[in-house]
């Protein structure tokens, strides 16, 4: 497979993942994703931001989230986010520390 085709396939897979998380499975909470997998929608939007910044494209966290979520973070929270139990919040603290804070 040539490199351009590989890039196009990777981009298509990313778009399908984004659609799945943003349209098909809005019921899955970010905190549950982070606790189980070590990443969530916010991580994906941050990785998008980091890739843009590496290419010299100025983009902040809010802009990246709005691009990934297709709406503002406040709108997402109002429409889809539910309250997390103290147990889930404690698990999240550990998962965030292990997967985000120490990754530099």
C-alpha positions, 0 to 999 in steps of 0.5 A: 500500500502506498503512503498516501492511501495509508494516510487516507485510510487512517483519516477515514478510520479516525472520522469513523471513530469520531462519528461513533463517539459523537453521534452513535454513542453519546451515552458513553461518558468521558469519565468511563472511557478514561477509567477503562481505556486511559483516553476519552474524547477530550484526549482525542481533541487534544491530540488533534490540537497537538497535531495542528500545533506541530504543523504550525497551525495555532489552535487552543484547547477550546477550538480543538474541542469544538472541532472534535465535538462539533459543538462547544464543550458547554453544549456537550456537557448540557446535552450529554454529560451526567454526574459521576459518582465519587467512586468514578471520580476517584478512578478518574484521578488515577487514570488521568495521572497515569495516562495524561499527566505523566505523558508530557 
